[in-house]
Amino acid sequence: MKKLLRVGPYADFFSQGVQVDNVLTLAGQIGIDSDGNIPESIKDQMAVCYANIKEVLHHYDATLDNIIDETWFVTDVNECMENVEDIFAEREKIYGCKPEVSQTLVGITALVQPELKIEIKCIAYLSDE
């Protein structure tokens, strides 16, 4: 049986989270905050992505500690790699440690809005405890 989270402007089209047994998949989260703001830098957009990820996880009584896999979709791989030290230092601060996740980075041509630079899709494991 699926446990769905349907919120946000696209709630009629897809779920932000889908839980089946102990596995939770999250829809890709983008760098738009709750007020509709989009930061300019990829690092700041990434931080907003994680804030949005935390919000979805919260609905399942989960945290970033439950994340086991991430896929990053970026519109400019070169920009991402040029800023990789700052980006991953910020990511480590967000997680509160070096993240214990697998990760894939995918270069794409565009996201849903032209000013977006990154989207992060996650899989989490929810323990029985």
ABEGO torsion letter per residue (X at the ends): XBBBBBBEAAAAABBABBBBEABBBBBBBBABBAAGBBBABAAAAAAAAAAAAAAAAAAAGBBAAABABBBBBBABAAAAAAAAAAAAAAAAAAAGBBBBBBBBBBBBABBABAABABBBBBBBBBBAX
